[in-house]
Amino acid sequence: MKAVRFHAARDIRVEDVAEPTARLGAHDVLIKPVITGICGTDLHEYIAGPIVTPVTPHVYSGATNPQILGHEFSAVVADAGSGVTNVKAGDRVSIQPLISPRDDYFGRRGLYHLSPQMACVGLSWKWGGMSELAIVNDYNVVPVPKGVSDIQAAMIEPAAVAIYGTDRGGVQSGSTVLVSGAGPIGALTLLAAKAAGAAQIFVSEPNPNRLAKARELVPDCIAIDPARDNLDQIISDLTEEGVGVDVALECVGLEASLNACARAVRRQGKVVQTGLHMKPASIDAMLWALKDITVEATWCYPVQVWPRVIRMVEAGILPLEKVVTAKISADDVVEKGFEALLDKAGKHLKILVSV
């Protein structure tokens, strides 16, 4: 069968690999991926990997490179093991890709995303979404209703990251919010903040294409180019008594963005770190103290959020499909997928791949 596999930096290949042939375990689910997103983590692997893809057997899953990519995807159930009760053949599903022990310290507390042994479908598991078939655990498949499309189902995973950020920030009806960075996660965070009821949303993004997309997603957002505009002054001018925003959501993973969020938030406000930093950041700890702020860091998402995000999508309050900017075939995954996303012009946000 056809699969997109990561071998090394700048070495992603569309290859013919063996189909799953072993008898399904009691809680295994055989799936046919429908459409899969290229994630920022996939891009990092392509540029400088292996980073999270395993060079030696993964401590929990045993997977090693070359790795079939794809952890943001929708699928159709082809078959299920004897102990599977949540899905049956023919069901449409969204894949929750995190795999971890159910009985370690974090698993016993339902904090599966925090296990130090955690693996991920499409990154550290034998199978991934960019293939014709895959095997996952029963807890990795979440049925979706007719009102949720395959594209929307594939976008639940990155949306869960955004929802977790707004949850940790306590964004609620009437909140004032800054979203720093309008890449894929920033764009979804913008939609999540709007869905949570934020009354005033500022978006800071230097790329004009992404800033225009932010205005398209949420027309009443206040779009700011921090390279041209004075972000601090604009937020001061447009918040009550110039105090700043209630919540600042950092979606870039850069030192300058994190510090901008700390300056933008009001006293006793919250800064939420959603973007992943690839190197240490220098911060003004005295400013944090003087403003008495809370800084929240996030890693992935609680896996239990899937049904909630699905309901939000079905209800029309989280139109995450609007973040998709292209759909391509697996044969074009490098040129029209990874390389297109690395284009400094930044014309794309989310590119989906079908195999």
N, C-alpha and C positions, 0 to 999 in steps of 0.2 A: 504494500500500500504506500501511497505518497505521504511524506512527512517533511516538515521544515525543521532542520536540526542545527543547533549551535555546536560548532567544533572549537572555535577559538576566536579571538578578536578579529573582526572583519572577515570572518569565515562562517557564514551561514549558508547551508546547502539544502536544496530541495532534492530529497533522496527517496529511493524505494527501500522500505524497511519491512520486516516481517510483521504480519498481522498478529494480534493477540490470539494465541492458540490454546493456552492452558485452560483447564476447566475452571470456571468461576468459583471463587470462594463464597462462603455463605453470605457475606456482606459486600461482595463485589458487584459493580454495575458496569456493563459494557455499553458504551455510548458512541454515537456518531456525531462528532462535532459539526455544528452548522456554520458558525461564523465567529471569528476570534480577533480580539483587539491586540495591537502592538502597544506594549506598555513602556513607560520610561525605564523600568528595570530591564526590559529586553534591550532597549537602546544602550544602556550602560554596559550590558554584557557585550553587545556588538562593538562598542567603541573600545572598551578596555578589559573585557572579560578574559578568563572566567573570574567572576566576583562572587556571585551566589550559586552559580551552577557548579556542581561538585566535580573536582578533579579526582578525588578518591571517594570510595563509596560513602554515601550520606549516612550519618550516624543512625538515622531512623528508617529511611526508605531504602537505603542501599543503592540508590541511583548514582550513576556516573555519566560524565560527558562521553560521547555527544548526546546532547539533550534535545528532545522534541520540545519546541517552544509553545507558548500559549497558555496563559492562566486567566485571561478574561474571555469567557466564551459561553455560547449557548450550544445545546446539543439535543439529540433525540435518543431516548433509551432504546437500545437494541435487545438487551437481555439482562437478566438480573439473577443473582444468586438466591439460594433457597431461603435465606434468612432476611431478604430485603422486603420491607413492608411499605416503604414510603413512595415507591414508584413501580411502574410496570412497563413492559415493552410498548413503545409508541408514545410515551409521555414526552412532552417538551419540557426541558429543564434549563435552569441557569446553574452554572458550576461555581460552587464555593470552593476555592482551590486549596485551602490550608489543610494540612495533614499533620496530626500530632497525636501523642499518647492521650488516651482518655483517663489514665490512672496515675499520672505523675502529679506533682504539687499543683501545677496550674490546671491540668485537666480535671482534677477532682473539684476544682472551684469554677469550672466552666470557662476558664480563661485560656482557651486552646491556642489563641494567637500569640501567647507569651511563652509557650514552652520552648526551652533552649534546644529541643530536639525537632522543632517544627520543620516540616518539608512543605513543598508547594508544587502542585500539578503544573507542569510546564516550565519548572525551574529546577526542581530537585526530586523529581518523580519519574518513573520510567516513561510515562506517557504525558502528552500535552494536547492542547486544543488545535494545534496546527498539524493535524493528521486526520486520516479518514476514519480511524477507530481509536478508542482509548479505554482503559479500565480505571475506574476510580472507586472510592468507598461509597457506601450508601449515604453517609453523612455529607458527601460532597455534592450531591444532586438535590436541587430544590425545584419542585414543579412550578411552572408558570401558567397562569390562566390565558384564555384565548385573547383577552384584551391587552396582553403584553407581547410585542413582536419578538422575533428572534434577535433582531439588532438590539432592542432594549434589553433583552435577557442577557446578551453578551456584555452590556454596559453596567450591569448590576455591581460587578466587582469594583471597578474604579469609583462608582458612585458611593459604595460602602465606605471607601476611604474618605470621601468628602463629607458624608453624613457623620462619620465618627468625629471629624474635625469640628463641625458645627455643634455636635452634641457636647464635646469636651469644652467648647467655648461658652456653652450655655446660651447660644443664639435663640431668641424667642421673639414673639410678636412685639414689635416696637423697637427692637435692638438697632443700634447703629453699628455698622460692620465695615472693616477694611479687608478686602481680599488682595493680598500682595502676590502678583503673578497670575497671568491668565492663560497658562498652558492647559493641558488636558485636566489635571486635577484642580487647578485654579478655576477653570470654567465650570466644572461640576460643583465646586464649592460655592461659586456664585449662585448656581441654581439651587443648591441646598440651603443657602442662607435665605434666599427668596422664599423657598418652600416653608422654612421655619418661621416666616413672618417678619423678617428684618424690614424696618421702615426706611432705612437709609443705608445704601451700600456703595462704598467707594471701591474702585478697582484700580490698582496700580500695575502698569505693564508698559515697558518701553517699545515692544514690537507693535507697529501700527496695525498689522493684520489681526493680531490677537486682540488688540484693544477694540477694533471694529467689531470683532466677533462677540466680545463681551457686551457691547451695546446692543447687538442683535439678540443675544440671549436674554438680557434683562434691560429693556430700553430705558428704564428710569434710573439705571445705575449712574454714578458719577465717575466717568472714565478719566484717568490721569496718566500722563506720560511722565514718569519721574525723572527722565533725562532732560526734559524740557520744562516741566512745570514744578512748582514748589509744593511738594506733597504735604509737608508739615503745615504750611500756611493755608492751603486749601482746606485741609481737615479742620484746622483751627477756625477758619472763617465760617465753615458750614456746620459746625456742631454747637450745641447749646453752651453759651458762655465760653466757647473755644476750648472746652475740656478735652476733646478727642473722642474717639469711638469707644463703644463698650467692649468690642471684641475685634482683635486683629488676627487674621488667619494667614500664616506664612506658608505659601504654596510653591516656593522656588527652591529652597535649600541653599540659599546664599547668605553670607554674613550681612551684606548691605540690606537685604530684604528683611532679615530678622531684626536688625537694629532700627529700620524704618518702622516696623510694627511696634516696637517698644516705645518709640517716640510718639506714634500716632494714637496709642491707646490712652484712655483717661486713667486717672488715679483709681486704684482698685479695679481696673479693667483686666481683661484676660488676653494674653497672646497665646495662640495655638500653633505649634510647630508641626505642620503637615508635610512640607517638602523635606526630602532626605538630604542631609548635608554629606558631601563626600570628603570634607576635610574639616578640621576644627575651626570654630568661629570665635572671634574676639568680640566681647560684648561690654557694655557699660553697666556693670553690676550696681554701681551707685545710683544710676538713673532708675533701675528696677526697684531699688530700695526706697528711693525718694517718692516714687509713684505708688509704692505698695502694691505692685501688680502681681498677678499670678501667671506663670508661664507653664503651659501644658504641652507635653510632648506626646505624639501618637505613633503607634506602630501597627500597621495593618488596620484591623477592625475586629470587634467582637463578631464572631461568625453568626450569632443569633440575629443579626440585623437584617438578614436576607429577606424574610417575609415582609418586614416593614417597608423596605425599599421597594419591593415588588408592588405592595399596595399603593405606595406613593406614585409609582409609575402608572399603574392601572387607573388611578384616580385623575391622572393628568396634571398633578402638581409638581412633578419632577420630569420634565421633558428632556431626558438625558440624551435621546437620539439626536438632538440638535447639535451636540458636540462633535458628531461624526462628520468628517470632511471628505472621506474617500473610502471606497470599497474596491478591493483588488483581489486577483487570484493568487494562489500560492506561488505560481511560476514567476510572478513579478515582485515577490516579497522583498528582495534586496533593493532593486532599483526604485520601484514605485512605493516601497514601504519604508524600510530603514533609512535609505539614503534621502528619500523625500522628507522624512521627519528631521533629518539632520541639516536640511537646508536652512541657512541663517535667515532667509527671508521669512521663515516661519509661517508658511501659507496653510499648513495643516495642523490640526489638533489631534484628532483620533482617526487612525486608518484601520479599517477592518479587513481581515483576510479570510477568504473561503478556500478550502482544500477540496 
